[in-house]
Amino acid sequence: KKADPTNPILIETIETLEEAEASFWNNIAENLGKVNRSRPEVNLSDIERNTQEGDTVVVPGKVLGSGRLTKEVNVAAFKASDTARNSIEEKGDFQFLQDLYEENPEAEGLKMVK
């Protein structure tokens, strides 16, 4: 189901990623365009389980703080709880989706976790 988002930052992020040449970013935009309750919410434990040291992962939704993150991973998401963001930044980096897109428009070496 497609959402009709009213958050101007979300709308801008979706439009930017839809225009990307890399299909990876188009897929992220599609997930962000879902109704809020269908948008992925990923816990730190999910990131821990699905990554390796040094990975850069993209969450097409929100990162939540449940679980522990023991690896150095970089995470980009539309949103993150304060707990999740602090845990990620203890080991690696947290970025918002648009910032990572501007750095890596080809989506090289990125992994989606949802």
NUDO-246676 format. One record per atom (N, C-alpha, C, CB): residue in three letters; residue number from 1; z, x, y. Coordinates in pm, whole numbers. Glycine has a CB too. Layout:
! residues N
 residu num     up   east  north
    ALA NUM      Z      X      Y
...
***
This chain:
! residues 114
 residu num     up   east  north
    LYS   1      0     85   -119
    LYS   1      0      0      0
    LYS   1      0     89    124
    LYS   1    123    -96      0
    LYS   2    -84     57    218
    LYS   2    -94    131    343
    LYS   2      9     79    442
    LYS   2   -237    121    403
    ALA   3     70    172    513
    ALA   3    165    134    617
    ALA   3     93    123    750
    ALA   3    282    235    626
    ASP   4    160     66    845
    ASP   4    111     65    982
    ASP   4    221    133   1064
    ASP   4     79    -83   1035
    PRO   5    226    269   1056
    PRO   5    338    338   1118
    PRO   5    340    320   1269
    PRO   5    334    485   1084
    THR   6    461    314   1324
    THR   6    478    303   1468
    THR   6    532    433   1528
    THR   6    572    186   1502
    ASN   7    582    522   1445
    ASN   7    634    650   1492
    ASN   7    516    734   1542
    ASN   7    713    725   1378
    PRO   8    511    765   1672
    PRO   8    395    837   1726
    PRO   8    375    977   1664
    PRO   8    410    851   1876
    ILE   9    484   1043   1627
    ILE   9    472   1175   1565
    ILE   9    410   1161   1426
    ILE   9    610   1246   1556
    LEU  10    452   1058   1353
    LEU  10    396   1033   1220
    LEU  10    247   1001   1231
    LEU  10    470    917   1150
    ILE  11    211    916   1325
    ILE  11     69    879   1344
    ILE  11    -13   1004   1375
    ILE  11     55    774   1458
    GLU  12     36   1087   1466
    GLU  12    -36   1209   1503
    GLU  12    -48   1305   1384
    GLU  12     36   1280   1619
    THR  13     59   1318   1305
    THR  13     56   1406   1188
    THR  13    -47   1356   1087
    THR  13    196   1414   1122
    ILE  14    -46   1227   1059
    ILE  14   -142   1169    964
    ILE  14   -285   1191   1013
    ILE  14   -115   1017    944
    GLU  15   -311   1163   1140
    GLU  15   -447   1180   1193
    GLU  15   -494   1325   1185
    GLU  15   -454   1132   1339
    THR  16   -406   1418   1219
    THR  16   -439   1561   1213
    THR  16   -473   1602   1070
    THR  16   -323   1646   1267
    LEU  17   -390   1560    975
    LEU  17   -409   1602    835
    LEU  17   -530   1533    771
    LEU  17   -284   1572    754
    GLU  18   -561   1411    816
    GLU  18   -680   1341    764
    GLU  18   -808   1414    804
    GLU  18   -684   1195    816
    GLU  19   -806   1479    920
    GLU  19   -924   1549    969
    GLU  19   -941   1688    908
    GLU  19   -918   1561   1119
    ALA  20   -842   1733    834
    ALA  20   -846   1867    774
    ALA  20   -959   1877    673
    ALA  20   -712   1901    707
    GLU  21  -1015   1997    662
    GLU  21  -1120   2019    563
    GLU  21  -1063   2031    422
    GLU  21  -1199   2144    598
    ALA  22   -943   2088    410
    ALA  22   -882   2107    278
    ALA  22   -831   1973    224
    ALA  22   -765   2210    286
    SER  23   -873   1938    103
    SER  23   -834   1810     44
    SER  23   -683   1803     22
    SER  23   -908   1787    -89
    PHE  24   -617   1917      7
    PHE  24   -472   1921     -9
    PHE  24   -406   1846    108
    PHE  24   -420   2068    -15
    TRP  25   -450   1877    230
    TRP  25   -391   1814    350
    TRP  25   -428   1665    357
    TRP  25   -438   1887    478
    ASN  26   -549   1629    312
    ASN  26   -588   1487    310
    ASN  26   -495   1408    217
    ASN  26   -736   1471    264
    ASN  27   -459   1469    105
    ASN  27   -369   1407      8
    ASN  27   -229   1390     69
    ASN  27   -361   1493   -121
    ILE  28   -183   1489    144
    ILE  28    -53   1479    212
    ILE  28    -58   1363    312
    ILE  28    -18   1614    285
    ALA  29   -166   1351    389
    ALA  29   -181   1244    487
    ALA  29   -176   1107    418
    ALA  29   -313   1259    565
    GLU  30   -240   1098    303
    GLU  30   -242    972    227
    GLU  30   -100    932    187
    GLU  30   -331    986    102
    ASN  31    -20   1028    141
    ASN  31    119    999    104
    ASN  31    204    961    224
    ASN  31    181   1120     34
    LEU  32    179   1025    338
    LEU  32    253    992    460
    LEU  32    218    853    511
    LEU  32    226   1096    568
    GLY  33     98    806    480
    GLY  33     53    676    527
    GLY  33    108    559    449
    GLY  33    -94    672    524
    LYS  34    184    587    344
    LYS  34    242    479    263
    LYS  34    358    414    339
    LYS  34    291    533    125
    VAL  35    391    292    298
    VAL  35    506    227    360
    VAL  35    629    315    338
    VAL  35    529     83    303
    ASN  36    723    309    429
    ASN  36    838    399    429
    ASN  36    907    407    293
    ASN  36    937    354    533
    ARG  37    931    295    228
    ARG  37   1004    299    101
    ARG  37    920    358    -12
    ARG  37   1050    160     63
    SER  38    790    370      6
    SER  38    703    432    -95
    SER  38    676    579    -67
    SER  38    571    356   -104
    ARG  39    718    625     50
    ARG  39    697    764     88
    ARG  39    792    852      7
    ARG  39    717    786    241
    PRO  40    746    964    -44
    PRO  40    832   1046   -129
    PRO  40    959   1094    -60
    PRO  40    755   1166   -179
    GLU  41   1069   1087   -136
    GLU  41   1195   1149    -97
    GLU  41   1227   1247   -207
    GLU  41   1311   1042    -75
    VAL  42   1246   1372   -170
    VAL  42   1264   1479   -267
    VAL  42   1399   1545   -242
    VAL  42   1149   1583   -258
    ASN  43   1478   1561   -348
    ASN  43   1606   1630   -336
    ASN  43   1588   1780   -355
    ASN  43   1706   1575   -438
    LEU  44   1684   1857   -307
    LEU  44   1681   2002   -327
    LEU  44   1670   2035   -475
    LEU  44   1806   2068   -267
    SER  45   1736   1955   -561
    SER  45   1730   1980   -706
    SER  45   1586   1969   -758
    SER  45   1822   1882   -782
    ASP  46   1506   1878   -700
    ASP  46   1364   1864   -740
    ASP  46   1287   1990   -700
    ASP  46   1300   1738   -675
    ILE  47   1315   2040   -581
    ILE  47   1247   2161   -534
    ILE  47   1288   2279   -621
    ILE  47   1281   2190   -384
    GLU  48   1416   2289   -652
    GLU  48   1466   2398   -739
    GLU  48   1395   2396   -874
    GLU  48   1620   2384   -759
    ARG  49   1382   2277   -932
    ARG  49   1324   2262  -1066
    ARG  49   1174   2291  -1069
    ARG  49   1350   2122  -1117
    ASN  50   1103   2263   -959
    ASN  50    957   2269   -960
    ASN  50    898   2388   -884
    ASN  50    902   2144   -901
    THR  51    980   2489   -855
    THR  51    929   2602   -779
    THR  51    970   2734   -842
    THR  51    977   2596   -636
    GLN  52    905   2838   -794
    GLN  52    943   2974   -830
    GLN  52    978   3046   -701
    GLN  52    828   3048   -908
    GLU  53   1052   3154   -714
    GLU  53   1090   3237   -600
    GLU  53    967   3268   -515
    GLU  53   1158   3369   -647
    GLY  54    977   3248   -385
    GLY  54    867   3282   -294
    GLY  54    763   3174   -273
    GLY  54    800   3402   -345
    ASP  55    773   3061   -344
    ASP  55    677   2952   -327
    ASP  55    688   2889   -189
    ASP  55    697   2844   -434
    THR  56    577   2833   -143
    THR  56    578   2748    -24
    THR  56    542   2608    -71
    THR  56    479   2801     88
    VAL  57    635   2516    -53
    VAL  57    612   2380   -101
    VAL  57    601   2283     16
    VAL  57    725   2337   -194
    VAL  58    523   2180     -7
    VAL  58    500   2076     93
    VAL  58    550   1944     35
    VAL  58    349   2067    134
    VAL  59    634   1876    112
    VAL  59    687   1746     72
    VAL  59    627   1643    167
    VAL  59    846   1743     77
    PRO  60    544   1550    114
    PRO  60    480   1450    201
    PRO  60    574   1334    231
    PRO  60    351   1397    135
    GLY  61    691   1366    281
    GLY  61    793   1266    310
    GLY  61    918   1336    358
    GLY  61    823   1178    187
    LYS  62   1032   1301    296
    LYS  62   1162   1352    342
    LYS  62   1229   1435    233
    LYS  62   1254   1235    384
    VAL  63   1295   1543    276
    VAL  63   1375   1625    185
    VAL  63   1521   1586    203
    VAL  63   1353   1779    210
    LEU  64   1587   1557     92
    LEU  64   1729   1519     95
    LEU  64   1814   1631     36
    LEU  64   1751   1386     17
    GLY  65   1942   1632     68
    GLY  65   2029   1745     38
    GLY  65   2099   1745    -96
    GLY  65   2129   1755    139
    SER  66   2064   1658   -187
    SER  66   2132   1653   -315
    SER  66   2084   1768   -405
    SER  66   2108   1517   -384
    GLY  67   2178   1838   -465
    GLY  67   2144   1949   -554
    GLY  67   2158   2082   -484
    GLY  67   2003   1933   -606
    ARG  68   2132   2189   -559
    ARG  68   2144   2324   -504
    ARG  68   2010   2393   -507
    ARG  68   2248   2407   -580
    LEU  69   1987   2476   -408
    LEU  69   1865   2556   -402
    LEU  69   1910   2701   -412
    LEU  69   1783   2528   -268
    THR  70   1872   2767   -523
    THR  70   1917   2905   -544
    THR  70   1804   3005   -521
    THR  70   1971   2921   -686
    LYS  71   1682   2956   -503
    LYS  71   1567   3044   -485
    LYS  71   1527   3052   -338
    LYS  71   1448   2994   -569
    GLU  72   1458   3160   -307
    GLU  72   1401   3172   -173
    GLU  72   1266   3101   -174
    GLU  72   1387   3322   -129
    VAL  73   1264   2980   -119
    VAL  73   1138   2905   -108
    VAL  73   1124   2858     35
    VAL  73   1136   2784   -208
    ASN  74   1000   2843     76
    ASN  74    970   2788    208
    ASN  74    929   2643    188
    ASN  74    858   2870    281
    VAL  75    981   2556    271
    VAL  75    957   2413    254
    VAL  75    904   2355    385
    VAL  75   1087   2340    211
    ALA  76    797   2276    373
    ALA  76    745   2201    487
    ALA  76    751   2053    451
    ALA  76    597   2244    523
    ALA  77    797   1973    545
    ALA  77    809   1829    520
    ALA  77    796   1755    653
    ALA  77    944   1794    450
    PHE  78    778   1622    643
    PHE  78    776   1544    765
    PHE  78    918   1532    821
    PHE  78    716   1403    739
    LYS  79   1017   1517    731
    LYS  79   1156   1505    772
    LYS  79   1244   1576    670
    LYS  79   1198   1355    787
    ALA  80   1366   1611    713
    ALA  80   1466   1665    621
    ALA  80   1603   1628    674
    ALA  80   1452   1820    604
    SER  81   1694   1599    583
    SER  81   1832   1575    625
    SER  81   1889   1708    674
    SER  81   1919   1515    508
    ASP  82   1995   1702    754
    ASP  82   2057   1825    805
    ASP  82   2104   1913    690
    ASP  82   2176   1791    898
    THR  83   2164   1852    588
    THR  83   2213   1926    472
    THR  83   2099   2000    402
    THR  83   2283   1832    373
    ALA  84   1989   1929    381
    ALA  84   1873   1990    314
    ALA  84   1818   2105    397
    ALA  84   1762   1884    288
    ARG  85   1803   2082    524
    ARG  85   1746   2183    612
    ARG  85   1833   2309    615
    ARG  85   1729   2127    754
    ASN  86   1965   2290    625
    ASN  86   2056   2404    626
    ASN  86   2048   2483    495
    ASN  86   2200   2357    649
    SER  87   2042   2413    382
    SER  87   2033   2479    252
    SER  87   1903   2558    239
    SER  87   2044   2377    139
    ILE  88   1794   2498    282
    ILE  88   1663   2566    275
    ILE  88   1667   2691    362
    ILE  88   1548   2471    321
    GLU  89   1723   2680    482
    GLU  89   1722   2792    577
    GLU  89   1819   2903    539
    GLU  89   1755   2742    714
    GLU  90   1911   2877    445
    GLU  90   1999   2984    396
    GLU  90   1918   3087    317
    GLU  90   2112   2926    307
    LYS  91   1813   3042    251
    LYS  91   1732   3129    164
    LYS  91   1592   3154    217
    LYS  91   1723   3069     27
    GLY  92   1529   3050    269
    GLY  92   1389   3060    312
    GLY  92   1369   2996    448
    GLY  92   1296   2994    209
    ASP  93   1253   2934    467
    ASP  93   1221   2872    595
    ASP  93   1191   2724    576
    ASP  93   1101   2941    662
    PHE  94   1227   2646    677
    PHE  94   1186   2506    683
    PHE  94   1089   2491    799
    PHE  94   1310   2410    698
    GLN  95    981   2417    775
    GLN  95    885   2388    882
    GLN  95    846   2242    875
    GLN  95    759   2478    871
    PHE  96    802   2191    989
    PHE  96    744   2058    988
    PHE  96    599   2071    944
    PHE  96    755   1990   1129
    LEU  97    545   1964    887
    LEU  97    410   1967    828
    LEU  97    304   2018    923
    LEU  97    372   1829    782
    GLN  98    306   1970   1047
    GLN  98    199   2009   1140
    GLN  98    203   2158   1172
    GLN  98    211   1930   1270
    ASP  99    323   2216   1176
    ASP  99    335   2359   1203
    ASP  99    275   2440   1089
    ASP  99    483   2399   1225
    LEU 100    304   2400    966
    LEU 100    246   2471    851
    LEU 100     95   2453    847
    LEU 100    310   2422    719
    TYR 101     48   2332    878
    TYR 101    -96   2307    880
    TYR 101   -165   2399    980
    TYR 101   -126   2159    915
    GLU 102   -106   2414   1098
    GLU 102   -167   2501   1199
    GLU 102   -171   2647   1153
    GLU 102    -91   2490   1332
    GLU 103    -69   2688   1077
    GLU 103    -62   2824   1024
    GLU 103   -156   2845    905
    GLU 103     79   2857    982
    ASN 104   -174   2740    825
    ASN 104   -246   2753    698
    ASN 104   -337   2632    676
    ASN 104   -146   2767    581
    PRO 105   -444   2617    758
    PRO 105   -530   2499    745
    PRO 105   -606   2494    612
    PRO 105   -629   2496    860
    GLU 106   -622   2609    548
    GLU 106   -693   2611    418
    GLU 106   -600   2569    303
    GLU 106   -750   2752    390
    ALA 107   -471   2556    332
    ALA 107   -370   2518    231
    ALA 107   -362   2619    118
    ALA 107   -402   2380    174
    GLU 108   -384   2746    151
    GLU 108   -382   2851     48
    GLU 108   -242   2875     -5
    GLU 108   -438   2981    104
    GLY 109   -227   2869   -138
    GLY 109   -102   2901   -202
    GLY 109      7   2795   -187
    GLY 109    -52   3028   -148
    LEU 110    -29   2676   -143
    LEU 110     70   2571   -124
    LEU 110     83   2484   -248
    LEU 110     34   2486     -4
    LYS 111    200   2427   -264
    LYS 111    229   2342   -379
    LYS 111    297   2215   -327
    LYS 111    320   2417   -484
    MET 112    250   2101   -374
    MET 112    311   1974   -333
    MET 112    420   1936   -431
    MET 112    205   1862   -323
    VAL 113    535   1892   -376
    VAL 113    643   1838   -459
    VAL 113    672   1699   -404
    VAL 113    773   1930   -457
    LYS 114    662   1599   -495
    LYS 114    692   1463   -450
    LYS 114    757   1383   -560
    LYS 114    564   1393   -402
***
